Amino acid sequence: MSRKLLVGLGVVLLLLGGVWTAQGLGYLKGSFMTGQQLWTTIGLLCAGAGVMLLIPWPKRR
């Protein structure tokens, strides 16, 4: 997969994960996700996946 595509996907996942985590924790109001622990967990997992895609891993041989 192209490195640019992975970085783009990583950024999107990180941003979505941040929003979902903030909604789950109740910092962003006005959604059915506000205050729901499930969305906190989903957001943290999504943000973690985004960070993993942004780390420059060594290339395989």
mmJSON file of the N, C-alpha and C atoms, coordinates in Angstrom:
{"data_MODEL":{"atom_site":{
"group_PDB":["ATOM","ATOM","ATOM","ATOM","ATOM","ATOM","ATOM","ATOM","ATOM","ATOM","ATOM","ATOM","ATOM","ATOM","ATOM","ATOM","ATOM","ATOM","ATOM","ATOM","ATOM","ATOM","ATOM","ATOM","ATOM","ATOM","ATOM","ATOM","ATOM","ATOM","ATOM","ATOM","ATOM","ATOM","ATOM","ATOM","ATOM","ATOM","ATOM","ATOM","ATOM","ATOM","ATOM","ATOM","ATOM","ATOM","ATOM","ATOM","ATOM","ATOM","ATOM","ATOM","ATOM","ATOM","ATOM","ATOM","ATOM","ATOM","ATOM","ATOM","ATOM","ATOM","ATOM","ATOM","ATOM","ATOM","ATOM","ATOM","ATOM","ATOM","ATOM","ATOM","ATOM","ATOM","ATOM","ATOM","ATOM","ATOM","ATOM","ATOM","ATOM","ATOM","ATOM","ATOM","ATOM","ATOM","ATOM","ATOM","ATOM","ATOM","ATOM","ATOM","ATOM","ATOM","ATOM","ATOM","ATOM","ATOM","ATOM","ATOM","ATOM","ATOM","ATOM","ATOM","ATOM","ATOM","ATOM","ATOM","ATOM","ATOM","ATOM","ATOM","ATOM","ATOM","ATOM","ATOM","ATOM","ATOM","ATOM","ATOM","ATOM","ATOM","ATOM","ATOM","ATOM","ATOM","ATOM","ATOM","ATOM","ATOM","ATOM","ATOM","ATOM","ATOM","ATOM","ATOM","ATOM","ATOM","ATOM","ATOM","ATOM","ATOM","ATOM","ATOM","ATOM","ATOM","ATOM","ATOM","ATOM","ATOM","ATOM","ATOM","ATOM","ATOM","ATOM","ATOM","ATOM","ATOM","ATOM","ATOM","ATOM","ATOM","ATOM","ATOM","ATOM","ATOM","ATOM","ATOM","ATOM","ATOM","ATOM","ATOM","ATOM","ATOM","ATOM","ATOM","ATOM","ATOM","ATOM","ATOM","ATOM","ATOM","ATOM"],
"id":[1,2,3,4,5,6,7,8,9,10,11,12,13,14,15,16,17,18,19,20,21,22,23,24,25,26,27,28,29,30,31,32,33,34,35,36,37,38,39,40,41,42,43,44,45,46,47,48,49,50,51,52,53,54,55,56,57,58,59,60,61,62,63,64,65,66,67,68,69,70,71,72,73,74,75,76,77,78,79,80,81,82,83,84,85,86,87,88,89,90,91,92,93,94,95,96,97,98,99,100,101,102,103,104,105,106,107,108,109,110,111,112,113,114,115,116,117,118,119,120,121,122,123,124,125,126,127,128,129,130,131,132,133,134,135,136,137,138,139,140,141,142,143,144,145,146,147,148,149,150,151,152,153,154,155,156,157,158,159,160,161,162,163,164,165,166,167,168,169,170,171,172,173,174,175,176,177,178,179,180,181,182,183],
"type_symbol":["N","C","C","N","C","C","N","C","C","N","C","C","N","C","C","N","C","C","N","C","C","N","C","C","N","C","C","N","C","C","N","C","C","N","C","C","N","C","C","N","C","C","N","C","C","N","C","C","N","C","C","N","C","C","N","C","C","N","C","C","N","C","C","N","C","C","N","C","C","N","C","C","N","C","C","N","C","C","N","C","C","N","C","C","N","C","C","N","C","C","N","C","C","N","C","C","N","C","C","N","C","C","N","C","C","N","C","C","N","C","C","N","C","C","N","C","C","N","C","C","N","C","C","N","C","C","N","C","C","N","C","C","N","C","C","N","C","C","N","C","C","N","C","C","N","C","C","N","C","C","N","C","C","N","C","C","N","C","C","N","C","C","N","C","C","N","C","C","N","C","C","N","C","C","N","C","C","N","C","C","N","C","C"],
"label_atom_id":["N","CA","C","N","CA","C","N","CA","C","N","CA","C","N","CA","C","N","CA","C","N","CA","C","N","CA","C","N","CA","C","N","CA","C","N","CA","C","N","CA","C","N","CA","C","N","CA","C","N","CA","C","N","CA","C","N","CA","C","N","CA","C","N","CA","C","N","CA","C","N","CA","C","N","CA","C","N","CA","C","N","CA","C","N","CA","C","N","CA","C","N","CA","C","N","CA","C","N","CA","C","N","CA","C","N","CA","C","N","CA","C","N","CA","C","N","CA","C","N","CA","C","N","CA","C","N","CA","C","N","CA","C","N","CA","C","N","CA","C","N","CA","C","N","CA","C","N","CA","C","N","CA","C","N","CA","C","N","CA","C","N","CA","C","N","CA","C","N","CA","C","N","CA","C","N","CA","C","N","CA","C","N","CA","C","N","CA","C","N","CA","C","N","CA","C","N","CA","C","N","CA","C","N","CA","C","N","CA","C","N","CA","C"],
"label_alt_id":[null,null,null,null,null,null,null,null,null,null,null,null,null,null,null,null,null,null,null,null,null,null,null,null,null,null,null,null,null,null,null,null,null,null,null,null,null,null,null,null,null,null,null,null,null,null,null,null,null,null,null,null,null,null,null,null,null,null,null,null,null,null,null,null,null,null,null,null,null,null,null,null,null,null,null,null,null,null,null,null,null,null,null,null,null,null,null,null,null,null,null,null,null,null,null,null,null,null,null,null,null,null,null,null,null,null,null,null,null,null,null,null,null,null,null,null,null,null,null,null,null,null,null,null,null,null,null,null,null,null,null,null,null,null,null,null,null,null,null,null,null,null,null,null,null,null,null,null,null,null,null,null,null,null,null,null,null,null,null,null,null,null,null,null,null,null,null,null,null,null,null,null,null,null,null,null,null,null,null,null,null,null,null],
"label_comp_id":["MET","MET","MET","SER","SER","SER","ARG","ARG","ARG","LYS","LYS","LYS","LEU","LEU","LEU","LEU","LEU","LEU","VAL","VAL","VAL","GLY","GLY","GLY","LEU","LEU","LEU","GLY","GLY","GLY","VAL","VAL","VAL","VAL","VAL","VAL","LEU","LEU","LEU","LEU","LEU","LEU","LEU","LEU","LEU","LEU","LEU","LEU","GLY","GLY","GLY","GLY","GLY","GLY","VAL","VAL","VAL","TRP","TRP","TRP","THR","THR","THR","ALA","ALA","ALA","GLN","GLN","GLN","GLY","GLY","GLY","LEU","LEU","LEU","GLY","GLY","GLY","TYR","TYR","TYR","LEU","LEU","LEU","LYS","LYS","LYS","GLY","GLY","GLY","SER","SER","SER","PHE","PHE","PHE","MET","MET","MET","THR","THR","THR","GLY","GLY","GLY","GLN","GLN","GLN","GLN","GLN","GLN","LEU","LEU","LEU","TRP","TRP","TRP","THR","THR","THR","THR","THR","THR","ILE","ILE","ILE","GLY","GLY","GLY","LEU","LEU","LEU","LEU","LEU","LEU","CYS","CYS","CYS","ALA","ALA","ALA","GLY","GLY","GLY","ALA","ALA","ALA","GLY","GLY","GLY","VAL","VAL","VAL","MET","MET","MET","LEU","LEU","LEU","LEU","LEU","LEU","ILE","ILE","ILE","PRO","PRO","PRO","TRP","TRP","TRP","PRO","PRO","PRO","LYS","LYS","LYS","ARG","ARG","ARG","ARG","ARG","ARG"],
"label_asym_id":["A","A","A","A","A","A","A","A","A","A","A","A","A","A","A","A","A","A","A","A","A","A","A","A","A","A","A","A","A","A","A","A","A","A","A","A","A","A","A","A","A","A","A","A","A","A","A","A","A","A","A","A","A","A","A","A","A","A","A","A","A","A","A","A","A","A","A","A","A","A","A","A","A","A","A","A","A","A","A","A","A","A","A","A","A","A","A","A","A","A","A","A","A","A","A","A","A","A","A","A","A","A","A","A","A","A","A","A","A","A","A","A","A","A","A","A","A","A","A","A","A","A","A","A","A","A","A","A","A","A","A","A","A","A","A","A","A","A","A","A","A","A","A","A","A","A","A","A","A","A","A","A","A","A","A","A","A","A","A","A","A","A","A","A","A","A","A","A","A","A","A","A","A","A","A","A","A","A","A","A","A","A","A"],
"label_entity_id":["1","1","1","1","1","1","1","1","1","1","1","1","1","1","1","1","1","1","1","1","1","1","1","1","1","1","1","1","1","1","1","1","1","1","1","1","1","1","1","1","1","1","1","1","1","1","1","1","1","1","1","1","1","1","1","1","1","1","1","1","1","1","1","1","1","1","1","1","1","1","1","1","1","1","1","1","1","1","1","1","1","1","1","1","1","1","1","1","1","1","1","1","1","1","1","1","1","1","1","1","1","1","1","1","1","1","1","1","1","1","1","1","1","1","1","1","1","1","1","1","1","1","1","1","1","1","1","1","1","1","1","1","1","1","1","1","1","1","1","1","1","1","1","1","1","1","1","1","1","1","1","1","1","1","1","1","1","1","1","1","1","1","1","1","1","1","1","1","1","1","1","1","1","1","1","1","1","1","1","1","1","1","1"],
"label_seq_id":[1,1,1,2,2,2,3,3,3,4,4,4,5,5,5,6,6,6,7,7,7,8,8,8,9,9,9,10,10,10,11,11,11,12,12,12,13,13,13,14,14,14,15,15,15,16,16,16,17,17,17,18,18,18,19,19,19,20,20,20,21,21,21,22,22,22,23,23,23,24,24,24,25,25,25,26,26,26,27,27,27,28,28,28,29,29,29,30,30,30,31,31,31,32,32,32,33,33,33,34,34,34,35,35,35,36,36,36,37,37,37,38,38,38,39,39,39,40,40,40,41,41,41,42,42,42,43,43,43,44,44,44,45,45,45,46,46,46,47,47,47,48,48,48,49,49,49,50,50,50,51,51,51,52,52,52,53,53,53,54,54,54,55,55,55,56,56,56,57,57,57,58,58,58,59,59,59,60,60,60,61,61,61],
"pdbx_PDB_ins_code":[null,null,null,null,null,null,null,null,null,null,null,null,null,null,null,null,null,null,null,null,null,null,null,null,null,null,null,null,null,null,null,null,null,null,null,null,null,null,null,null,null,null,null,null,null,null,null,null,null,null,null,null,null,null,null,null,null,null,null,null,null,null,null,null,null,null,null,null,null,null,null,null,null,null,null,null,null,null,null,null,null,null,null,null,null,null,null,null,null,null,null,null,null,null,null,null,null,null,null,null,null,null,null,null,null,null,null,null,null,null,null,null,null,null,null,null,null,null,null,null,null,null,null,null,null,null,null,null,null,null,null,null,null,null,null,null,null,null,null,null,null,null,null,null,null,null,null,null,null,null,null,null,null,null,null,null,null,null,null,null,null,null,null,null,null,null,null,null,null,null,null,null,null,null,null,null,null,null,null,null,null,null,null],
"Cartn_x":[0.833,0.0,0.881,0.43,1.183,1.317,2.486,2.736,1.813,1.557,0.669,-0.749,-1.208,-2.539,-2.628,-1.597,-1.581,-1.552,-0.79,-0.737,-2.093,-2.717,-4.041,-5.072,-5.064,-5.989,-5.702,-4.431,-4.054,-4.548,-4.439,-4.911,-6.421,-7.142,-8.605,-9.017,-8.388,-8.711,-8.394,-7.29,-6.91,-7.918,-8.335,-9.311,-10.677,-11.15,-12.433,-12.387,-11.296,-11.144,-11.153,-10.52,-10.522,-11.915,-12.664,-14.035,-14.916,-14.835,-15.664,-15.31,-14.022,-13.612,-14.157,-14.046,-14.558,-16.071,-16.789,-18.232,-18.555,-17.836,-18.074,-17.81,-16.832,-16.516,-17.428,-18.246,-19.199,-18.671,-17.509,-16.951,-17.624,-18.107,-18.844,-20.306,-21.159,-22.588,-23.363,-24.602,-25.506,-25.541,-25.201,-25.204,-25.695,-26.206,-26.611,-25.401,-24.208,-22.974,-22.479,-23.019,-22.54,-22.742,-21.657,-21.714,-21.791,-21.569,-21.655,-20.255,-20.037,-18.727,-18.326,-19.295,-19.0,-18.254,-18.693,-18.063,-16.702,-16.497,-15.158,-14.197,-14.625,-13.79,-13.526,-14.578,-14.424,-13.487,-13.647,-12.797,-11.336,-11.069,-9.685,-9.059,-9.822,-9.308,-9.038,-9.948,-9.802,-8.589,-8.441,-7.294,-5.99,-6.004,-4.815,-4.423,-5.419,-5.143,-4.568,-5.075,-4.548,-3.097,-2.768,-1.377,-0.477,-0.951,-0.15,0.141,-0.809,-0.586,0.37,0.469,1.336,2.785,3.035,4.403,5.16,6.339,7.123,7.822,7.148,7.697,8.786,9.776,10.815,10.202,10.782,10.27,10.686,9.801,10.13,11.035,11.83,12.742,12.121],
"Cartn_y":[-1.18,0.0,1.246,2.279,3.517,4.172,4.713,5.375,6.573,7.327,8.487,8.072,6.964,6.463,6.047,5.384,4.965,6.164,7.182,8.388,9.087,9.195,9.81,9.064,7.745,6.93,7.059,7.123,7.285,8.596,9.666,10.978,10.965,10.389,10.317,9.504,8.354,7.527,8.244,8.956,9.681,10.787,11.531,12.603,12.059,11.028,10.422,9.842,9.168,8.599,9.662,10.789,11.887,12.452,12.629,13.143,12.147,10.868,9.862,9.715,9.821,9.749,10.944,12.13,13.332,13.254,12.719,12.56,11.525,10.437,9.4,9.875,10.76,11.302,12.464,12.928,13.991,15.399,15.541,16.862,17.535,16.751,17.287,16.9,17.888,17.657,17.587,17.139,17.188,15.947,14.806,13.576,12.434,11.39,10.209,9.507,9.837,9.224,9.889,11.059,11.816,11.037,10.872,10.211,8.694,8.094,6.642,6.026,5.104,4.48,3.7,3.133,2.387,3.264,4.51,5.396,5.883,5.936,6.235,5.129,3.888,2.734,2.664,2.823,2.791,3.911,5.096,6.222,5.99,5.422,5.145,4.093,3.065,2.033,2.603,3.43,4.05,4.99,5.806,6.712,5.925,4.839,3.996,3.392,2.959,2.418,3.504,4.726,5.832,6.129,6.095,6.322,5.223,3.986,2.87,3.036,3.592,3.816,4.981,5.903,7.063,6.8,5.742,5.415,4.87,5.413,4.918,3.595,2.496,1.171,0.833,0.037,-0.391,-1.228,-1.099,-1.845,-3.305,-4.176,-5.604,-5.866,-6.897,-7.238,-8.26],
"Cartn_z":[0.0,0.0,0.0,-0.644,-0.732,0.646,0.918,2.206,2.388,1.317,1.409,1.776,1.22,1.534,3.001,3.496,4.898,5.842,5.495,6.326,6.319,5.154,5.065,5.882,5.775,6.554,8.047,8.408,9.809,10.392,9.624,10.08,10.266,9.31,9.408,10.634,10.837,11.999,13.306,13.352,14.555,14.871,13.856,14.068,14.474,13.768,14.132,15.541,15.849,17.182,18.258,17.986,18.95,19.18,18.098,18.217,18.966,18.598,19.263,20.732,21.062,22.46,23.232,22.655,23.317,23.51,22.536,22.686,23.752,23.742,24.735,26.149,26.315,27.635,28.024,27.087,27.38,27.137,26.485,26.21,25.018,24.062,22.915,23.078,23.109,23.354,22.039,22.136,21.0,20.143,20.69,19.916,20.795,20.156,20.915,21.528,21.053,21.562,22.844,23.181,24.329,25.618,26.353,27.651,27.599,26.44,26.298,26.341,27.276,27.426,26.175,25.474,24.252,23.247,23.081,22.104,22.574,23.877,24.388,23.987,24.165,23.828,22.329,21.527,20.071,19.618,20.184,19.825,20.158,21.334,21.715,20.81,20.465,19.561,18.169,17.7,16.381,16.358,17.389,17.467,17.57,18.321,18.43,17.095,16.326,14.995,14.089,14.217,13.429,13.761,15.038,15.456,14.906,14.947,14.433,12.935,12.193,10.764,10.505,11.451,11.263,11.658,12.416,12.825,11.616,11.333,10.186,10.515,10.27,10.555,9.547,9.959,9.007,7.876,6.695,5.546,5.641,5.161,5.102,3.917,4.029,2.929,2.029],
"occupancy":[1.0,1.0,1.0,1.0,1.0,1.0,1.0,1.0,1.0,1.0,1.0,1.0,1.0,1.0,1.0,1.0,1.0,1.0,1.0,1.0,1.0,1.0,1.0,1.0,1.0,1.0,1.0,1.0,1.0,1.0,1.0,1.0,1.0,1.0,1.0,1.0,1.0,1.0,1.0,1.0,1.0,1.0,1.0,1.0,1.0,1.0,1.0,1.0,1.0,1.0,1.0,1.0,1.0,1.0,1.0,1.0,1.0,1.0,1.0,1.0,1.0,1.0,1.0,1.0,1.0,1.0,1.0,1.0,1.0,1.0,1.0,1.0,1.0,1.0,1.0,1.0,1.0,1.0,1.0,1.0,1.0,1.0,1.0,1.0,1.0,1.0,1.0,1.0,1.0,1.0,1.0,1.0,1.0,1.0,1.0,1.0,1.0,1.0,1.0,1.0,1.0,1.0,1.0,1.0,1.0,1.0,1.0,1.0,1.0,1.0,1.0,1.0,1.0,1.0,1.0,1.0,1.0,1.0,1.0,1.0,1.0,1.0,1.0,1.0,1.0,1.0,1.0,1.0,1.0,1.0,1.0,1.0,1.0,1.0,1.0,1.0,1.0,1.0,1.0,1.0,1.0,1.0,1.0,1.0,1.0,1.0,1.0,1.0,1.0,1.0,1.0,1.0,1.0,1.0,1.0,1.0,1.0,1.0,1.0,1.0,1.0,1.0,1.0,1.0,1.0,1.0,1.0,1.0,1.0,1.0,1.0,1.0,1.0,1.0,1.0,1.0,1.0,1.0,1.0,1.0,1.0,1.0,1.0],
"B_iso_or_equiv":[0.0,0.0,0.0,0.0,0.0,0.0,0.0,0.0,0.0,0.0,0.0,0.0,0.0,0.0,0.0,0.0,0.0,0.0,0.0,0.0,0.0,0.0,0.0,0.0,0.0,0.0,0.0,0.0,0.0,0.0,0.0,0.0,0.0,0.0,0.0,0.0,0.0,0.0,0.0,0.0,0.0,0.0,0.0,0.0,0.0,0.0,0.0,0.0,0.0,0.0,0.0,0.0,0.0,0.0,0.0,0.0,0.0,0.0,0.0,0.0,0.0,0.0,0.0,0.0,0.0,0.0,0.0,0.0,0.0,0.0,0.0,0.0,0.0,0.0,0.0,0.0,0.0,0.0,0.0,0.0,0.0,0.0,0.0,0.0,0.0,0.0,0.0,0.0,0.0,0.0,0.0,0.0,0.0,0.0,0.0,0.0,0.0,0.0,0.0,0.0,0.0,0.0,0.0,0.0,0.0,0.0,0.0,0.0,0.0,0.0,0.0,0.0,0.0,0.0,0.0,0.0,0.0,0.0,0.0,0.0,0.0,0.0,0.0,0.0,0.0,0.0,0.0,0.0,0.0,0.0,0.0,0.0,0.0,0.0,0.0,0.0,0.0,0.0,0.0,0.0,0.0,0.0,0.0,0.0,0.0,0.0,0.0,0.0,0.0,0.0,0.0,0.0,0.0,0.0,0.0,0.0,0.0,0.0,0.0,0.0,0.0,0.0,0.0,0.0,0.0,0.0,0.0,0.0,0.0,0.0,0.0,0.0,0.0,0.0,0.0,0.0,0.0,0.0,0.0,0.0,0.0,0.0,0.0],
"pdbx_formal_charge":[null,null,null,null,null,null,null,null,null,null,null,null,null,null,null,null,null,null,null,null,null,null,null,null,null,null,null,null,null,null,null,null,null,null,null,null,null,null,null,null,null,null,null,null,null,null,null,null,null,null,null,null,null,null,null,null,null,null,null,null,null,null,null,null,null,null,null,null,null,null,null,null,null,null,null,null,null,null,null,null,null,null,null,null,null,null,null,null,null,null,null,null,null,null,null,null,null,null,null,null,null,null,null,null,null,null,null,null,null,null,null,null,null,null,null,null,null,null,null,null,null,null,null,null,null,null,null,null,null,null,null,null,null,null,null,null,null,null,null,null,null,null,null,null,null,null,null,null,null,null,null,null,null,null,null,null,null,null,null,null,null,null,null,null,null,null,null,null,null,null,null,null,null,null,null,null,null,null,null,null,null,null,null],
"auth_seq_id":[1,1,1,2,2,2,3,3,3,4,4,4,5,5,5,6,6,6,7,7,7,8,8,8,9,9,9,10,10,10,11,11,11,12,12,12,13,13,13,14,14,14,15,15,15,16,16,16,17,17,17,18,18,18,19,19,19,20,20,20,21,21,21,22,22,22,23,23,23,24,24,24,25,25,25,26,26,26,27,27,27,28,28,28,29,29,29,30,30,30,31,31,31,32,32,32,33,33,33,34,34,34,35,35,35,36,36,36,37,37,37,38,38,38,39,39,39,40,40,40,41,41,41,42,42,42,43,43,43,44,44,44,45,45,45,46,46,46,47,47,47,48,48,48,49,49,49,50,50,50,51,51,51,52,52,52,53,53,53,54,54,54,55,55,55,56,56,56,57,57,57,58,58,58,59,59,59,60,60,60,61,61,61],
"auth_comp_id":["MET","MET","MET","SER","SER","SER","ARG","ARG","ARG","LYS","LYS","LYS","LEU","LEU","LEU","LEU","LEU","LEU","VAL","VAL","VAL","GLY","GLY","GLY","LEU","LEU","LEU","GLY","GLY","GLY","VAL","VAL","VAL","VAL","VAL","VAL","LEU","LEU","LEU","LEU","LEU","LEU","LEU","LEU","LEU","LEU","LEU","LEU","GLY","GLY","GLY","GLY","GLY","GLY","VAL","VAL","VAL","TRP","TRP","TRP","THR","THR","THR","ALA","ALA","ALA","GLN","GLN","GLN","GLY","GLY","GLY","LEU","LEU","LEU","GLY","GLY","GLY","TYR","TYR","TYR","LEU","LEU","LEU","LYS","LYS","LYS","GLY","GLY","GLY","SER","SER","SER","PHE","PHE","PHE","MET","MET","MET","THR","THR","THR","GLY","GLY","GLY","GLN","GLN","GLN","GLN","GLN","GLN","LEU","LEU","LEU","TRP","TRP","TRP","THR","THR","THR","THR","THR","THR","ILE","ILE","ILE","GLY","GLY","GLY","LEU","LEU","LEU","LEU","LEU","LEU","CYS","CYS","CYS","ALA","ALA","ALA","GLY","GLY","GLY","ALA","ALA","ALA","GLY","GLY","GLY","VAL","VAL","VAL","MET","MET","MET","LEU","LEU","LEU","LEU","LEU","LEU","ILE","ILE","ILE","PRO","PRO","PRO","TRP","TRP","TRP","PRO","PRO","PRO","LYS","LYS","LYS","ARG","ARG","ARG","ARG","ARG","ARG"],
"auth_asym_id":["A","A","A","A","A","A","A","A","A","A","A","A","A","A","A","A","A","A","A","A","A","A","A","A","A","A","A","A","A","A","A","A","A","A","A","A","A","A","A","A","A","A","A","A","A","A","A","A","A","A","A","A","A","A","A","A","A","A","A","A","A","A","A","A","A","A","A","A","A","A","A","A","A","A","A","A","A","A","A","A","A","A","A","A","A","A","A","A","A","A","A","A","A","A","A","A","A","A","A","A","A","A","A","A","A","A","A","A","A","A","A","A","A","A","A","A","A","A","A","A","A","A","A","A","A","A","A","A","A","A","A","A","A","A","A","A","A","A","A","A","A","A","A","A","A","A","A","A","A","A","A","A","A","A","A","A","A","A","A","A","A","A","A","A","A","A","A","A","A","A","A","A","A","A","A","A","A","A","A","A","A","A","A"],
"auth_atom_id":["N","CA","C","N","CA","C","N","CA","C","N","CA","C","N","CA","C","N","CA","C","N","CA","C","N","CA","C","N","CA","C","N","CA","C","N","CA","C","N","CA","C","N","CA","C","N","CA","C","N","CA","C","N","CA","C","N","CA","C","N","CA","C","N","CA","C","N","CA","C","N","CA","C","N","CA","C","N","CA","C","N","CA","C","N","CA","C","N","CA","C","N","CA","C","N","CA","C","N","CA","C","N","CA","C","N","CA","C","N","CA","C","N","CA","C","N","CA","C","N","CA","C","N","CA","C","N","CA","C","N","CA","C","N","CA","C","N","CA","C","N","CA","C","N","CA","C","N","CA","C","N","CA","C","N","CA","C","N","CA","C","N","CA","C","N","CA","C","N","CA","C","N","CA","C","N","CA","C","N","CA","C","N","CA","C","N","CA","C","N","CA","C","N","CA","C","N","CA","C","N","CA","C","N","CA","C","N","CA","C","N","CA","C"],
"pdbx_PDB_model_num":[1,1,1,1,1,1,1,1,1,1,1,1,1,1,1,1,1,1,1,1,1,1,1,1,1,1,1,1,1,1,1,1,1,1,1,1,1,1,1,1,1,1,1,1,1,1,1,1,1,1,1,1,1,1,1,1,1,1,1,1,1,1,1,1,1,1,1,1,1,1,1,1,1,1,1,1,1,1,1,1,1,1,1,1,1,1,1,1,1,1,1,1,1,1,1,1,1,1,1,1,1,1,1,1,1,1,1,1,1,1,1,1,1,1,1,1,1,1,1,1,1,1,1,1,1,1,1,1,1,1,1,1,1,1,1,1,1,1,1,1,1,1,1,1,1,1,1,1,1,1,1,1,1,1,1,1,1,1,1,1,1,1,1,1,1,1,1,1,1,1,1,1,1,1,1,1,1,1,1,1,1,1,1]
}}}
